[in-house]
Amino acid sequence: MNELIEKSAELIANSKNVVAVTGAGISVESGIPDFRSEGGLWSRFPPEEYATYQAFIDNPDKVWELFYEIGETISKAKPNPAHIALARLEELGHLVAVVTQNIDNLHYSAGSKTVVEYHGNAQTLSCTACWRKRPMSLSHRDHGAPRCECGGYMKPDVVLFGEPIPSQALFMGETLAKSCEVILVIGTSAQVYPAASLPYTAKQWGAYVIEFNVHRTPFTESVTDIFIEGPVGQTLPEVLKRVEEIDKQK
């Protein structure tokens, strides 16, 4: 493992064009379970009933049962050492952006400046009628879906099944994957597209792929150059520490 940490740190320290792609696994250590895991949200709120745009249109009050549950979970979460390590790598001038599938805002909370959110951010709501925005609040939980001053229903700024990924996020993600020298794949299962295509794109365009995960994934067997196994809240800070040491020696 030490040899893998050393090699990864050298690649990162010698690049000013590193991109990170993060999934649910980076936030598990912050107390946000993977929706797909056993006992996760999808086991209690089947996505076809609660997480499609059509379900929201048909029954906003029902779908908001899921949104309030997500809001409560996120409200208790704090960035963990993996989020903080990525923010520090950006501060050091190595990491240019984080592309995330997560909606928990933890990268921003940790101090990351350039974050591309493929699935939106659950911290804010927009009115589906007039697009007025407001912060997420749990205060209306006993009254069903919150309403806007105009009378329209408020919806979290997240991408539901049946909605497109924001075009700007897609463009930025693809551009970053094609131009980076090193791509860090962190806590993502390689199952959710289009984000799961980014490591393949980066590899095709000549990038090194460093994967941080607790289990092997389809990436590991196909495009990963270095696989660092274990909780990312432990392994990423180890790499960061070595990057900082290398930077000081320059």
C-alpha positions as CSV (number, residue, x, y, z in Angstrom):
1,M,0.0,0.0,0.0
2,N,2.8,2.4,0.8
3,E,4.2,2.0,-2.6
4,L,0.8,2.8,-4.2
5,I,0.5,5.9,-1.9
6,E,3.9,7.1,-3.0
7,K,3.3,6.6,-6.7
8,S,0.0,8.3,-6.5
9,A,1.4,11.3,-4.6
10,E,4.2,11.7,-7.1
11,L,1.8,11.7,-10.0
12,I,-0.4,14.3,-8.3
13,A,2.5,16.5,-7.0
14,N,4.0,16.6,-10.6
15,S,0.7,17.8,-12.2
16,K,-1.3,21.0,-12.1
17,N,-4.2,19.3,-14.0
18,V,-5.8,16.7,-11.7
19,V,-9.5,16.1,-11.7
20,A,-11.5,14.2,-9.1
21,V,-14.7,12.3,-9.8
22,T,-16.6,11.5,-6.6
23,G,-19.6,9.3,-5.7
24,A,-21.6,8.3,-2.7
25,G,-18.6,6.5,-1.2
26,I,-16.9,9.7,-0.2
27,S,-19.8,10.9,1.9
28,V,-20.5,7.6,3.7
29,E,-17.9,8.5,6.3
30,S,-19.9,11.8,6.9
31,G,-22.9,9.8,7.8
32,I,-24.7,9.8,4.5
33,P,-25.5,6.2,3.5
34,D,-25.3,5.2,-0.2
35,F,-28.9,5.3,-1.5
36,R,-28.3,2.0,-3.1
37,S,-26.9,0.2,-0.1
38,E,-28.7,-2.3,2.1
39,G,-31.0,-0.2,4.3
40,G,-30.4,2.9,2.1
41,L,-33.1,5.3,0.9
42,W,-34.1,3.3,-2.1
43,S,-35.1,0.3,0.1
44,R,-37.6,2.6,1.9
45,F,-38.5,5.0,-0.9
46,P,-38.6,3.0,-4.2
47,P,-37.2,5.5,-6.8
48,E,-39.9,4.7,-9.3
49,E,-42.4,6.0,-6.7
50,Y,-40.5,8.8,-5.1
51,A,-37.6,9.9,-7.3
52,T,-39.0,10.6,-10.8
53,Y,-40.1,13.9,-12.1
54,Q,-43.4,12.5,-13.0
55,A,-44.0,11.2,-9.5
56,F,-43.3,14.8,-8.2
57,I,-45.8,16.3,-10.7
58,D,-48.4,13.6,-9.8
59,N,-48.0,13.8,-6.0
60,P,-45.6,16.5,-4.6
61,D,-46.6,15.8,-1.0
62,K,-45.6,12.1,-1.3
63,V,-42.3,12.8,-3.0
64,W,-41.5,15.4,-0.4
65,E,-41.4,12.6,2.2
66,L,-38.2,11.5,0.5
67,F,-36.9,15.1,0.1
68,Y,-37.4,15.8,3.9
69,E,-35.6,12.6,4.7
70,I,-32.7,13.6,2.5
71,G,-32.7,17.1,3.9
72,E,-32.6,15.8,7.5
73,T,-29.7,13.4,6.8
74,I,-27.7,16.1,5.0
75,S,-28.3,18.7,7.7
76,K,-26.4,16.5,10.2
77,A,-23.5,15.8,7.9
78,K,-20.1,17.4,8.0
79,P,-17.2,17.1,5.5
80,N,-14.8,14.3,6.4
81,P,-11.0,14.1,5.9
82,A,-11.5,13.0,2.2
83,H,-13.5,16.1,1.3
84,I,-11.0,18.2,3.2
85,A,-8.0,16.5,1.4
86,L,-9.5,17.4,-2.0
87,A,-10.0,21.0,-1.0
88,R,-6.4,21.1,0.1
89,L,-5.1,19.6,-3.2
90,E,-7.0,22.4,-5.0
91,E,-5.5,25.0,-2.7
92,L,-2.0,23.6,-3.5
93,G,-2.6,24.1,-7.2
94,H,-2.8,20.4,-8.3
95,L,-6.5,19.7,-8.4
96,V,-8.5,21.8,-10.9
97,A,-12.0,20.6,-10.2
98,V,-14.2,18.0,-8.5
99,V,-16.9,16.4,-10.6
100,T,-19.5,14.9,-8.2
101,Q,-22.6,12.8,-8.3
102,N,-23.4,13.8,-4.8
103,I,-26.1,16.4,-3.8
104,D,-24.9,17.0,-0.2
105,N,-22.9,20.2,-0.7
106,L,-20.0,18.7,1.3
107,H,-17.3,19.6,-1.2
108,Y,-18.2,23.3,-0.9
109,S,-18.4,23.0,2.9
110,A,-14.9,21.5,2.9
111,G,-13.6,24.5,1.0
112,S,-13.5,23.3,-2.6
113,K,-14.0,26.1,-5.0
114,T,-14.6,24.4,-8.4
115,V,-17.2,21.7,-8.1
116,V,-19.2,20.4,-11.0
117,E,-22.5,18.9,-9.7
118,Y,-24.0,16.3,-12.1
119,H,-27.0,15.7,-9.9
120,G,-27.6,19.1,-8.4
121,N,-27.6,20.3,-4.8
122,A,-30.2,19.6,-2.2
123,Q,-29.4,22.7,-0.2
124,T,-31.6,25.0,-2.3
125,L,-35.2,24.8,-3.7
126,S,-36.7,26.3,-6.8
127,C,-40.4,27.0,-7.6
128,T,-41.6,24.9,-10.5
129,A,-43.9,27.7,-11.6
130,C,-41.8,31.0,-11.3
131,W,-38.3,29.6,-10.5
132,R,-37.9,31.7,-7.3
133,K,-35.2,30.1,-5.1
134,R,-35.0,29.6,-1.3
135,P,-32.9,27.5,1.1
136,M,-33.9,24.0,2.0
137,S,-35.9,24.0,5.3
138,L,-37.4,21.2,7.3
139,S,-39.9,23.5,9.0
140,H,-42.8,22.5,6.7
141,R,-42.3,18.8,7.2
142,D,-45.7,18.3,8.9
143,H,-47.5,20.2,6.1
144,G,-46.3,18.3,3.0
145,A,-44.7,19.9,0.0
146,P,-43.7,23.6,0.6
147,R,-45.3,26.2,-1.6
148,C,-43.9,29.3,-3.2
149,E,-45.4,32.8,-2.7
150,C,-46.8,32.4,-6.2
151,G,-48.6,29.2,-5.3
152,G,-46.3,26.8,-7.1
153,Y,-44.6,23.8,-5.5
154,M,-41.0,24.1,-4.5
155,K,-38.6,21.4,-5.6
156,P,-35.0,20.8,-4.5
157,D,-32.4,21.7,-7.1
158,V,-31.6,18.0,-7.7
159,V,-31.9,15.9,-10.8
160,L,-34.7,13.4,-10.5
161,F,-35.0,10.3,-12.7
162,G,-36.5,11.5,-16.0
163,E,-34.8,14.9,-15.8
164,P,-31.6,15.7,-17.9
165,I,-28.2,16.3,-16.3
166,P,-27.6,20.0,-16.6
167,S,-26.0,20.7,-19.9
168,Q,-23.3,22.9,-18.5
169,A,-22.3,20.3,-16.0
170,L,-22.1,17.7,-18.7
171,F,-19.9,19.9,-20.9
172,M,-17.6,20.8,-18.1
173,G,-17.2,17.2,-17.0
174,E,-16.4,16.0,-20.5
175,T,-14.0,18.9,-21.0
176,L,-12.2,18.2,-17.8
177,A,-11.9,14.5,-18.5
178,K,-10.4,15.1,-21.9
179,S,-7.8,17.6,-20.7
180,C,-6.6,16.3,-17.3
181,E,-3.3,14.5,-16.7
182,V,-4.5,12.5,-13.7
183,I,-8.1,11.6,-12.7
184,L,-8.9,10.5,-9.2
185,V,-11.9,8.2,-9.0
186,I,-13.2,8.3,-5.4
187,G,-16.0,6.3,-3.8
188,T,-18.0,5.7,-7.0
189,S,-19.3,2.3,-8.1
190,A,-19.0,2.8,-11.9
191,Q,-22.8,2.1,-12.2
192,V,-24.3,5.6,-12.6
193,Y,-23.9,7.2,-16.0
194,P,-23.0,9.6,-17.5
195,A,-20.6,10.3,-14.6
196,A,-19.3,6.8,-14.8
197,S,-18.0,7.4,-18.3
198,L,-15.6,10.1,-17.3
199,P,-12.7,7.8,-16.1
200,Y,-13.0,5.9,-19.5
201,T,-12.9,9.2,-21.4
202,A,-9.9,10.5,-19.3
203,K,-8.0,7.2,-19.9
204,Q,-8.7,7.4,-23.6
205,W,-7.2,10.9,-23.7
206,G,-4.0,9.8,-21.9
207,A,-4.7,10.4,-18.2
208,Y,-3.5,8.3,-15.3
209,V,-6.5,6.8,-13.4
210,I,-6.1,6.5,-9.6
211,E,-9.0,4.8,-7.9
212,F,-9.8,5.1,-4.2
213,N,-12.5,2.6,-3.2
214,V,-13.4,0.1,-0.5
215,H,-14.1,-2.5,-3.1
216,R,-13.0,-3.2,-6.6
217,T,-15.2,-1.9,-9.4
218,P,-15.5,-2.2,-13.2
219,F,-13.0,0.6,-13.3
220,T,-10.5,-1.5,-11.4
221,E,-10.6,-4.2,-14.0
222,S,-10.5,-1.9,-17.1
223,V,-9.0,1.6,-16.8
224,T,-7.5,2.0,-13.3
225,D,-3.7,2.4,-13.2
226,I,-3.4,2.5,-9.4
227,F,-6.1,1.0,-7.1
228,I,-5.9,2.2,-3.4
229,E,-8.2,0.1,-1.4
230,G,-9.8,1.2,1.9
231,P,-12.0,4.0,3.5
232,V,-11.3,7.1,1.4
233,G,-11.3,9.2,4.6
234,Q,-8.1,7.5,5.5
235,T,-6.4,6.8,2.2
236,L,-6.8,10.3,0.6
237,P,-5.3,12.2,3.5
238,E,-2.3,9.8,3.4
239,V,-1.7,10.7,-0.3
240,L,-2.2,14.4,0.5
241,K,0.4,14.3,3.3
242,R,2.9,12.8,0.9
243,V,2.0,15.4,-1.8
244,E,2.7,18.2,0.7
245,E,6.1,16.7,1.6
246,I,7.0,16.4,-2.1
247,D,5.9,20.0,-2.7
248,K,8.2,21.2,0.1
249,Q,11.2,19.5,-1.4
250,K,10.8,21.3,-4.8
